[in-house]
Amino acid sequence: MPRSAELKLIQMLQKRVHKRTKSYDRDVPKQVRVTDEAKEEAHEISRKQGKVQYLTRKLANRINKEGQAKINEENKR
């Protein structure tokens, strides 16, 4: 998958998480957030944010490795 497509996918996922977080903050009163249902929704939002973080780090690590390999190759010349 092209890097630009990966970045767009991550961006789309982050926008979804952000939208859902804003909706939760706006629509779920603080006194209701102690219910199991509200806690589960908050946990699901957190889990999805963790997935975005994981994908972002995975891509960044790959980019860094590719860049380092390129530098190493240039230094051999």
N, CA, C and O atoms as a CHARMM CRD file, in Angstrom:
* protein
*
  308
    1    1 MET  N      0.85400  -1.17200   0.00000 PROA 1      0.00000
    2    1 MET  CA     0.00000   0.00000   0.00000 PROA 1      0.00000
    3    1 MET  C      0.90200   1.23800   0.00000 PROA 1      0.00000
    4    1 MET  O      1.84700   1.30700   0.78600 PROA 1      0.00000
    5    2 PRO  N      0.63000   2.19600  -0.85200 PROA 2      0.00000
    6    2 PRO  CA     1.44600   3.42300  -0.86700 PROA 2      0.00000
    7    2 PRO  C      1.37000   4.15500   0.47900 PROA 2      0.00000
    8    2 PRO  O      0.34000   4.14800   1.15400 PROA 2      0.00000
    9    3 ARG  N      2.46800   4.77400   0.83900 PROA 3      0.00000
   10    3 ARG  CA     2.54000   5.49100   2.11200 PROA 3      0.00000
   11    3 ARG  C      1.45500   6.55600   2.22200 PROA 3      0.00000
   12    3 ARG  O      0.87900   6.75300   3.29200 PROA 3      0.00000
   13    4 SER  N      1.17900   7.24100   1.11500 PROA 4      0.00000
   14    4 SER  CA     0.14700   8.28100   1.15400 PROA 4      0.00000
   15    4 SER  C     -1.21700   7.68900   1.48100 PROA 4      0.00000
   16    4 SER  O     -2.01300   8.31700   2.17800 PROA 4      0.00000
   17    5 ALA  N     -1.49200   6.49500   0.98900 PROA 5      0.00000
   18    5 ALA  CA    -2.76300   5.83400   1.29200 PROA 5      0.00000
   19    5 ALA  C     -2.82800   5.44100   2.76500 PROA 5      0.00000
   20    5 ALA  O     -3.87500   5.56400   3.40100 PROA 5      0.00000
   21    6 GLU  N     -1.71700   4.97300   3.29700 PROA 6      0.00000
   22    6 GLU  CA    -1.66500   4.62300   4.72000 PROA 6      0.00000
   23    6 GLU  C     -1.91400   5.85100   5.59000 PROA 6      0.00000
   24    6 GLU  O     -2.65800   5.79500   6.56900 PROA 6      0.00000
   25    7 LEU  N     -1.28000   6.96000   5.21400 PROA 7      0.00000
   26    7 LEU  CA    -1.47100   8.19800   5.98000 PROA 7      0.00000
   27    7 LEU  C     -2.92000   8.66500   5.92100 PROA 7      0.00000
   28    7 LEU  O     -3.47400   9.10500   6.92800 PROA 7      0.00000
   29    8 LYS  N     -3.52900   8.57300   4.75200 PROA 8      0.00000
   30    8 LYS  CA    -4.93300   8.97800   4.61100 PROA 8      0.00000
   31    8 LYS  C     -5.83800   8.07500   5.43800 PROA 8      0.00000
   32    8 LYS  O     -6.79700   8.54900   6.04800 PROA 8      0.00000
   33    9 LEU  N     -5.54700   6.79800   5.46400 PROA 9      0.00000
   34    9 LEU  CA    -6.33100   5.86700   6.26800 PROA 9      0.00000
   35    9 LEU  C     -6.22000   6.20600   7.74800 PROA 9      0.00000
   36    9 LEU  O     -7.22600   6.24700   8.45600 PROA 9      0.00000
   37   10 ILE  N     -5.01300   6.44700   8.21100 PROA 10     0.00000
   38   10 ILE  CA    -4.81000   6.81100   9.61900 PROA 10     0.00000
   39   10 ILE  C     -5.52900   8.11900   9.93600 PROA 10     0.00000
   40   10 ILE  O     -6.15600   8.25500  10.98600 PROA 10     0.00000
   41   11 GLN  N     -5.43200   9.06900   9.02900 PROA 11     0.00000
   42   11 GLN  CA    -6.11000  10.34900   9.23700 PROA 11     0.00000
   43   11 GLN  C     -7.62200  10.16100   9.31800 PROA 11     0.00000
   44   11 GLN  O     -8.27600  10.76500  10.16800 PROA 11     0.00000
   45   12 MET  N     -8.17800   9.33400   8.44800 PROA 12     0.00000
   46   12 MET  CA    -9.60900   9.06900   8.46300 PROA 12     0.00000
   47   12 MET  C    -10.01800   8.41700   9.78600 PROA 12     0.00000
   48   12 MET  O    -11.02900   8.79000  10.38100 PROA 12     0.00000
   49   13 LEU  N     -9.23700   7.45300  10.23400 PROA 13     0.00000
   50   13 LEU  CA    -9.53600   6.79000  11.50000 PROA 13     0.00000
   51   13 LEU  C     -9.47300   7.77300  12.66700 PROA 13     0.00000
   52   13 LEU  O    -10.32400   7.74200  13.55600 PROA 13     0.00000
   53   14 GLN  N     -8.45800   8.65000  12.66300 PROA 14     0.00000
   54   14 GLN  CA    -8.32500   9.63300  13.73400 PROA 14     0.00000
   55   14 GLN  C     -9.50200  10.60400  13.73400 PROA 14     0.00000
   56   14 GLN  O     -9.98900  10.98500  14.79800 PROA 14     0.00000
   57   15 LYS  N     -9.95900  11.00400  12.55500 PROA 15     0.00000
   58   15 LYS  CA   -11.11600  11.90600  12.47800 PROA 15     0.00000
   59   15 LYS  C    -12.36500  11.23900  13.04500 PROA 15     0.00000
   60   15 LYS  O    -13.16900  11.88400  13.71800 PROA 15     0.00000
   61   16 ARG  N    -12.52500   9.94300  12.77100 PROA 16     0.00000
   62   16 ARG  CA   -13.67500   9.20800  13.32700 PROA 16     0.00000
   63   16 ARG  C    -13.62100   9.17000  14.84700 PROA 16     0.00000
   64   16 ARG  O    -14.62400   9.40000  15.52200 PROA 16     0.00000
   65   17 VAL  N    -12.44400   8.87800  15.37500 PROA 17     0.00000
   66   17 VAL  CA   -12.29100   8.82900  16.82800 PROA 17     0.00000
   67   17 VAL  C    -12.57300  10.20600  17.42600 PROA 17     0.00000
   68   17 VAL  O    -13.26300  10.31900  18.43900 PROA 17     0.00000
   69   18 HSD  N    -12.04600  11.23300  16.80700 PROA 18     0.00000
   70   18 HSD  CA   -12.25600  12.60100  17.29900 PROA 18     0.00000
   71   18 HSD  C    -13.74500  12.95600  17.29100 PROA 18     0.00000
   72   18 HSD  O    -14.26300  13.52500  18.25200 PROA 18     0.00000
   73   19 LYS  N    -14.41200  12.61800  16.20700 PROA 19     0.00000
   74   19 LYS  CA   -15.85200  12.90900  16.08700 PROA 19     0.00000
   75   19 LYS  C    -16.64200  12.16200  17.16700 PROA 19     0.00000
   76   19 LYS  O    -17.54600  12.71900  17.79000 PROA 19     0.00000
   77   20 ARG  N    -16.28800  10.90900  17.37200 PROA 20     0.00000
   78   20 ARG  CA   -16.99400  10.12100  18.38100 PROA 20     0.00000
   79   20 ARG  C    -16.70600  10.64000  19.79000 PROA 20     0.00000
   80   20 ARG  O    -17.59200  10.64200  20.64500 PROA 20     0.00000
   81   21 THR  N    -15.48300  11.07500  20.03200 PROA 21     0.00000
   82   21 THR  CA   -15.13300  11.63700  21.33400 PROA 21     0.00000
   83   21 THR  C    -15.91400  12.91600  21.59200 PROA 21     0.00000
   84   21 THR  O    -16.45700  13.11100  22.67900 PROA 21     0.00000
   85   22 LYS  N    -15.96900  13.78600  20.59100 PROA 22     0.00000
   86   22 LYS  CA   -16.73000  15.03100  20.74100 PROA 22     0.00000
   87   22 LYS  C    -18.20100  14.73700  20.99900 PROA 22     0.00000
   88   22 LYS  O    -18.83200  15.38000  21.83700 PROA 22     0.00000
   89   23 SER  N    -18.74100  13.76700  20.27600 PROA 23     0.00000
   90   23 SER  CA   -20.14100  13.37900  20.46300 PROA 23     0.00000
   91   23 SER  C    -20.37700  12.85700  21.87900 PROA 23     0.00000
   92   23 SER  O    -21.35900  13.22100  22.52600 PROA 23     0.00000
   93   24 TYR  N    -19.48300  12.01600  22.34700 PROA 24     0.00000
   94   24 TYR  CA   -19.59400  11.47300  23.71000 PROA 24     0.00000
   95   24 TYR  C    -19.55700  12.60400  24.72700 PROA 24     0.00000
   96   24 TYR  O    -20.39000  12.65900  25.63100 PROA 24     0.00000
   97   25 ASP  N    -18.60100  13.49700  24.58200 PROA 25     0.00000
   98   25 ASP  CA   -18.48500  14.62000  25.51800 PROA 25     0.00000
   99   25 ASP  C    -19.72600  15.50700  25.50100 PROA 25     0.00000
  100   25 ASP  O    -20.15600  16.01300  26.53800 PROA 25     0.00000
  101   26 ARG  N    -20.28700  15.68400  24.32700 PROA 26     0.00000
  102   26 ARG  CA   -21.44800  16.55100  24.17600 PROA 26     0.00000
  103   26 ARG  C    -22.74500  15.87500  24.63700 PROA 26     0.00000
  104   26 ARG  O    -23.58700  16.51200  25.26900 PROA 26     0.00000
  105   27 ASP  N    -22.90100  14.58800  24.32000 PROA 27     0.00000
  106   27 ASP  CA   -24.19500  13.92900  24.48500 PROA 27     0.00000
  107   27 ASP  C    -24.35600  13.09700  25.75400 PROA 27     0.00000
  108   27 ASP  O    -25.47900  12.77000  26.13900 PROA 27     0.00000
  109   28 VAL  N    -23.27200  12.75900  26.39300 PROA 28     0.00000
  110   28 VAL  CA   -23.36800  11.91900  27.59200 PROA 28     0.00000
  111   28 VAL  C    -23.08800  12.79100  28.81900 PROA 28     0.00000
  112   28 VAL  O    -21.95300  13.20300  29.06000 PROA 28     0.00000
  113   29 PRO  N    -24.14700  13.06200  29.58900 PROA 29     0.00000
  114   29 PRO  CA   -23.95500  13.89600  30.78300 PROA 29     0.00000
  115   29 PRO  C    -22.97100  13.24700  31.76100 PROA 29     0.00000
  116   29 PRO  O    -22.88200  12.02300  31.85100 PROA 29     0.00000
  117   30 LYS  N    -22.24600  14.07800  32.48000 PROA 30     0.00000
  118   30 LYS  CA   -21.22300  13.56900  33.40100 PROA 30     0.00000
  119   30 LYS  C    -21.79600  12.61000  34.43900 PROA 30     0.00000
  120   30 LYS  O    -21.13800  11.63700  34.80900 PROA 30     0.00000
  121   31 GLN  N    -23.00100  12.86900  34.90800 PROA 31     0.00000
  122   31 GLN  CA   -23.58100  11.99300  35.92300 PROA 31     0.00000
  123   31 GLN  C    -23.97100  10.61900  35.35300 PROA 31     0.00000
  124   31 GLN  O    -24.15600   9.66500  36.10900 PROA 31     0.00000
  125   32 VAL  N    -24.09400  10.51800  34.02600 PROA 32     0.00000
  126   32 VAL  CA   -24.43600   9.24600  33.37900 PROA 32     0.00000
  127   32 VAL  C    -23.17200   8.45100  33.04400 PROA 32     0.00000
  128   32 VAL  O    -23.24900   7.24400  32.81500 PROA 32     0.00000
  129   33 ARG  N    -22.04200   9.09300  33.01400 PROA 33     0.00000
  130   33 ARG  CA   -20.78800   8.44800  32.60300 PROA 33     0.00000
  131   33 ARG  C    -20.32200   7.36100  33.56500 PROA 33     0.00000
  132   33 ARG  O    -19.36600   6.64400  33.26800 PROA 33     0.00000
  133   34 VAL  N    -20.96800   7.23200  34.68500 PROA 34     0.00000
  134   34 VAL  CA   -20.60400   6.19100  35.64200 PROA 34     0.00000
  135   34 VAL  C    -21.31300   4.87000  35.35100 PROA 34     0.00000
  136   34 VAL  O    -20.99400   3.84900  35.96100 PROA 34     0.00000
  137   35 THR  N    -22.26800   4.88300  34.42900 PROA 35     0.00000
  138   35 THR  CA   -22.99200   3.65600  34.10300 PROA 35     0.00000
  139   35 THR  C    -22.09800   2.71800  33.29500 PROA 35     0.00000
  140   35 THR  O    -21.15300   3.15000  32.63500 PROA 35     0.00000
  141   36 ASP  N    -22.41400   1.44200  33.36100 PROA 36     0.00000
  142   36 ASP  CA   -21.63800   0.44800  32.62100 PROA 36     0.00000
  143   36 ASP  C    -21.66700   0.72600  31.12600 PROA 36     0.00000
  144   36 ASP  O    -20.65100   0.58000  30.44600 PROA 36     0.00000
  145   37 GLU  N    -22.80800   1.11900  30.62000 PROA 37     0.00000
  146   37 GLU  CA   -22.94600   1.39700  29.18300 PROA 37     0.00000
  147   37 GLU  C    -22.04600   2.56500  28.75700 PROA 37     0.00000
  148   37 GLU  O    -21.35700   2.48800  27.74000 PROA 37     0.00000
  149   38 ALA  N    -22.06000   3.62800  29.53300 PROA 38     0.00000
  150   38 ALA  CA   -21.23600   4.79600  29.20700 PROA 38     0.00000
  151   38 ALA  C    -19.75100   4.45800  29.34600 PROA 38     0.00000
  152   38 ALA  O    -18.93200   4.90000  28.54000 PROA 38     0.00000
  153   39 LYS  N    -19.41300   3.68400  30.36000 PROA 39     0.00000
  154   39 LYS  CA   -18.01500   3.27800  30.53600 PROA 39     0.00000
  155   39 LYS  C    -17.55600   2.40800  29.36900 PROA 39     0.00000
  156   39 LYS  O    -16.42400   2.53500  28.90300 PROA 39     0.00000
  157   40 GLU  N    -18.43100   1.53000  28.90100 PROA 40     0.00000
  158   40 GLU  CA   -18.09300   0.67400  27.76400 PROA 40     0.00000
  159   40 GLU  C    -17.88100   1.50800  26.50400 PROA 40     0.00000
  160   40 GLU  O    -16.96500   1.24500  25.72500 PROA 40     0.00000
  161   41 GLU  N    -18.72600   2.50500  26.31200 PROA 41     0.00000
  162   41 GLU  CA   -18.55800   3.38400  25.14900 PROA 41     0.00000
  163   41 GLU  C    -17.23600   4.13900  25.23400 PROA 41     0.00000
  164   41 GLU  O    -16.52200   4.24900  24.23700 PROA 41     0.00000
  165   42 ALA  N    -16.90600   4.65300  26.40000 PROA 42     0.00000
  166   42 ALA  CA   -15.64100   5.36200  26.58800 PROA 42     0.00000
  167   42 ALA  C    -14.46300   4.41600  26.35700 PROA 42     0.00000
  168   42 ALA  O    -13.45700   4.80400  25.76300 PROA 42     0.00000
  169   43 HSD  N    -14.59000   3.18900  26.82500 PROA 43     0.00000
  170   43 HSD  CA   -13.53400   2.19400  26.62500 PROA 43     0.00000
  171   43 HSD  C    -13.35500   1.89500  25.13600 PROA 43     0.00000
  172   43 HSD  O    -12.22800   1.75700  24.66300 PROA 43     0.00000
  173   44 GLU  N    -14.45100   1.79600  24.40600 PROA 44     0.00000
  174   44 GLU  CA   -14.38700   1.52100  22.96500 PROA 44     0.00000
  175   44 GLU  C    -13.70500   2.67900  22.22700 PROA 44     0.00000
  176   44 GLU  O    -12.89400   2.45300  21.32900 PROA 44     0.00000
  177   45 ILE  N    -14.03000   3.89300  22.60100 PROA 45     0.00000
  178   45 ILE  CA   -13.36900   5.06000  22.00100 PROA 45     0.00000
  179   45 ILE  C    -11.86700   5.00400  22.29200 PROA 45     0.00000
  180   45 ILE  O    -11.04400   5.24100  21.40800 PROA 45     0.00000
  181   46 SER  N    -11.52800   4.69200  23.51900 PROA 46     0.00000
  182   46 SER  CA   -10.12200   4.59300  23.91500 PROA 46     0.00000
  183   46 SER  C     -9.40100   3.49400  23.14000 PROA 46     0.00000
  184   46 SER  O     -8.26200   3.67300  22.71000 PROA 46     0.00000
  185   47 ARG  N    -10.06500   2.37000  22.96500 PROA 47     0.00000
  186   47 ARG  CA    -9.47600   1.25400  22.22300 PROA 47     0.00000
  187   47 ARG  C     -9.19900   1.66200  20.77600 PROA 47     0.00000
  188   47 ARG  O     -8.14900   1.33700  20.22200 PROA 47     0.00000
  189   48 LYS  N    -10.14300   2.37200  20.17500 PROA 48     0.00000
  190   48 LYS  CA    -9.95300   2.81200  18.78700 PROA 48     0.00000
  191   48 LYS  C     -8.82500   3.83700  18.68200 PROA 48     0.00000
  192   48 LYS  O     -8.07100   3.83200  17.70900 PROA 48     0.00000
  193   49 GLN  N     -8.70900   4.71000  19.67400 PROA 49     0.00000
  194   49 GLN  CA    -7.60800   5.67100  19.68600 PROA 49     0.00000
  195   49 GLN  C     -6.28200   4.93500  19.81500 PROA 49     0.00000
  196   49 GLN  O     -5.29300   5.31500  19.19000 PROA 49     0.00000
  197   50 GLY  N     -6.26100   3.88600  20.62300 PROA 50     0.00000
  198   50 GLY  CA    -5.05600   3.07600  20.75500 PROA 50     0.00000
  199   50 GLY  C     -4.66600   2.42800  19.43600 PROA 50     0.00000
  200   50 GLY  O     -3.48100   2.31400  19.12300 PROA 50     0.00000
  201   51 LYS  N     -5.65600   2.00700  18.66500 PROA 51     0.00000
  202   51 LYS  CA    -5.38800   1.41700  17.35300 PROA 51     0.00000
  203   51 LYS  C     -4.77200   2.45700  16.41900 PROA 51     0.00000
  204   51 LYS  O     -3.83100   2.15500  15.68500 PROA 51     0.00000
  205   52 VAL  N     -5.29800   3.67600  16.44700 PROA 52     0.00000
  206   52 VAL  CA    -4.73300   4.75600  15.62700 PROA 52     0.00000
  207   52 VAL  C     -3.28300   5.00500  16.04300 PROA 52     0.00000
  208   52 VAL  O     -2.40700   5.16000  15.19200 PROA 52     0.00000
  209   53 GLN  N     -3.03700   5.04200  17.33100 PROA 53     0.00000
  210   53 GLN  CA    -1.67900   5.25600  17.83500 PROA 53     0.00000
  211   53 GLN  C     -0.74700   4.13400  17.37000 PROA 53     0.00000
  212   53 GLN  O      0.36900   4.39500  16.92300 PROA 53     0.00000
  213   54 TYR  N     -1.20500   2.89800  17.47700 PROA 54     0.00000
  214   54 TYR  CA    -0.40400   1.75000  17.05800 PROA 54     0.00000
  215   54 TYR  C     -0.05200   1.83600  15.57400 PROA 54     0.00000
  216   54 TYR  O      1.10300   1.64600  15.19200 PROA 54     0.00000
  217   55 LEU  N     -1.05200   2.12200  14.74100 PROA 55     0.00000
  218   55 LEU  CA    -0.82000   2.20300  13.30100 PROA 55     0.00000
  219   55 LEU  C      0.13000   3.34600  12.94500 PROA 55     0.00000
  220   55 LEU  O      0.97200   3.21200  12.05800 PROA 55     0.00000
  221   56 THR  N     -0.01600   4.46600  13.64400 PROA 56     0.00000
  222   56 THR  CA     0.84900   5.61600  13.40200 PROA 56     0.00000
  223   56 THR  C      2.30100   5.29200  13.76900 PROA 56     0.00000
  224   56 THR  O      3.22200   5.60000  13.01300 PROA 56     0.00000
  225   57 ARG  N      2.49600   4.67400  14.92200 PROA 57     0.00000
  226   57 ARG  CA     3.85700   4.30800  15.34300 PROA 57     0.00000
  227   57 ARG  C      4.46900   3.26400  14.41500 PROA 57     0.00000
  228   57 ARG  O      5.65300   3.32700  14.08400 PROA 57     0.00000
  229   58 LYS  N      3.65300   2.31100  14.00300 PROA 58     0.00000
  230   58 LYS  CA     4.13400   1.26500  13.09900 PROA 58     0.00000
  231   58 LYS  C      4.62000   1.88200  11.78700 PROA 58     0.00000
  232   58 LYS  O      5.68300   1.51900  11.28400 PROA 58     0.00000
  233   59 LEU  N      3.84600   2.80900  11.23900 PROA 59     0.00000
  234   59 LEU  CA     4.23000   3.48900  10.00500 PROA 59     0.00000
  235   59 LEU  C      5.48200   4.33500  10.22500 PROA 59     0.00000
  236   59 LEU  O      6.40100   4.31400   9.40700 PROA 59     0.00000
  237   60 ALA  N      5.51700   5.07500  11.32300 PROA 60     0.00000
  238   60 ALA  CA     6.68100   5.92400  11.61200 PROA 60     0.00000
  239   60 ALA  C      7.94400   5.08500  11.76800 PROA 60     0.00000
  240   60 ALA  O      9.00700   5.46800  11.27800 PROA 60     0.00000
  241   61 ASN  N      7.83900   3.95700  12.43800 PROA 61     0.00000
  242   61 ASN  CA     9.00100   3.08100  12.59800 PROA 61     0.00000
  243   61 ASN  C      9.48600   2.55400  11.25500 PROA 61     0.00000
  244   61 ASN  O     10.69000   2.48400  11.00700 PROA 61     0.00000
  245   62 ARG  N      8.55400   2.18700  10.39500 PROA 62     0.00000
  246   62 ARG  CA     8.93200   1.69600   9.07100 PROA 62     0.00000
  247   62 ARG  C      9.60400   2.79000   8.25300 PROA 62     0.00000
  248   62 ARG  O     10.60200   2.53900   7.57600 PROA 62     0.00000
  249   63 ILE  N      9.06500   3.99600   8.31200 PROA 63     0.00000
  250   63 ILE  CA     9.65700   5.13000   7.58900 PROA 63     0.00000
  251   63 ILE  C     11.07000   5.39200   8.11400 PROA 63     0.00000
  252   63 ILE  O     11.99400   5.61800   7.33400 PROA 63     0.00000
  253   64 ASN  N     11.23200   5.36000   9.43500 PROA 64     0.00000
  254   64 ASN  CA    12.55500   5.58700  10.03100 PROA 64     0.00000
  255   64 ASN  C     13.55300   4.52000   9.61200 PROA 64     0.00000
  256   64 ASN  O     14.70400   4.82900   9.30500 PROA 64     0.00000
  257   65 LYS  N     13.11500   3.26300   9.59900 PROA 65     0.00000
  258   65 LYS  CA    14.00600   2.17000   9.18600 PROA 65     0.00000
  259   65 LYS  C     14.41300   2.32200   7.72600 PROA 65     0.00000
  260   65 LYS  O     15.57400   2.11500   7.37400 PROA 65     0.00000
  261   66 GLU  N     13.45600   2.68300   6.88200 PROA 66     0.00000
  262   66 GLU  CA    13.76600   2.87800   5.46200 PROA 66     0.00000
  263   66 GLU  C     14.74300   4.03200   5.28300 PROA 66     0.00000
  264   66 GLU  O     15.67900   3.94900   4.48700 PROA 66     0.00000
  265   67 GLY  N     14.51800   5.10500   6.02800 PROA 67     0.00000
  266   67 GLY  CA    15.41700   6.25700   5.94700 PROA 67     0.00000
  267   67 GLY  C     16.81200   5.91500   6.43200 PROA 67     0.00000
  268   67 GLY  O     17.80300   6.32300   5.82700 PROA 67     0.00000
  269   68 GLN  N     16.88800   5.17100   7.51700 PROA 68     0.00000
  270   68 GLN  CA    18.19400   4.77500   8.05400 PROA 68     0.00000
  271   68 GLN  C     18.90900   3.84100   7.09100 PROA 68     0.00000
  272   68 GLN  O     20.12100   3.94800   6.90600 PROA 68     0.00000
  273   69 ALA  N     18.17100   2.92700   6.47900 PROA 69     0.00000
  274   69 ALA  CA    18.78300   2.01000   5.50200 PROA 69     0.00000
  275   69 ALA  C     19.32600   2.79400   4.31300 PROA 69     0.00000
  276   69 ALA  O     20.38900   2.47300   3.78200 PROA 69     0.00000
  277   70 LYS  N     18.60000   3.81200   3.90400 PROA 70     0.00000
  278   70 LYS  CA    19.05000   4.64200   2.78700 PROA 70     0.00000
  279   70 LYS  C     20.32700   5.39400   3.15800 PROA 70     0.00000
  280   70 LYS  O     21.25700   5.47700   2.35600 PROA 70     0.00000
  281   71 ILE  N     20.37000   5.93700   4.36700 PROA 71     0.00000
  282   71 ILE  CA    21.55800   6.66300   4.83000 PROA 71     0.00000
  283   71 ILE  C     22.75100   5.70900   4.90300 PROA 71     0.00000
  284   71 ILE  O     23.85300   6.04500   4.46900 PROA 71     0.00000
  285   72 ASN  N     22.52000   4.52000   5.45500 PROA 72     0.00000
  286   72 ASN  CA    23.59400   3.53300   5.56200 PROA 72     0.00000
  287   72 ASN  C     24.12500   3.14900   4.18300 PROA 72     0.00000
  288   72 ASN  O     25.33300   3.00400   3.99200 PROA 72     0.00000
  289   73 GLU  N     23.22700   2.98700   3.23900 PROA 73     0.00000
  290   73 GLU  CA    23.62500   2.62800   1.88500 PROA 73     0.00000
  291   73 GLU  C     24.44900   3.74400   1.24100 PROA 73     0.00000
  292   73 GLU  O     25.43700   3.47700   0.55600 PROA 73     0.00000
  293   74 GLU  N     24.03700   4.99400   1.46300 PROA 74     0.00000
  294   74 GLU  CA    24.76900   6.12900   0.90900 PROA 74     0.00000
  295   74 GLU  C     26.15700   6.26300   1.54800 PROA 74     0.00000
  296   74 GLU  O     27.11200   6.67000   0.88500 PROA 74     0.00000
  297   75 ASN  N     26.26300   5.92000   2.83300 PROA 75     0.00000
  298   75 ASN  CA    27.54500   6.00600   3.51900 PROA 75     0.00000
  299   75 ASN  C     28.52700   4.93600   3.04300 PROA 75     0.00000
  300   75 ASN  O     29.74000   5.11100   3.16200 PROA 75     0.00000
  301   76 LYS  N     28.01600   3.84500   2.51300 PROA 76     0.00000
  302   76 LYS  CA    28.89000   2.77100   1.99800 PROA 76     0.00000
  303   76 LYS  C     29.56400   3.15400   0.69100 PROA 76     0.00000
  304   76 LYS  O     30.58300   2.57500   0.31500 PROA 76     0.00000
  305   77 ARG  N     29.00000   4.11600   0.01400 PROA 77     0.00000
  306   77 ARG  CA    29.54700   4.50200  -1.29700 PROA 77     0.00000
  307   77 ARG  C     30.76900   5.33900  -1.17200 PROA 77     0.00000
  308   77 ARG  O     31.34700   5.74300  -2.18200 PROA 77     0.00000
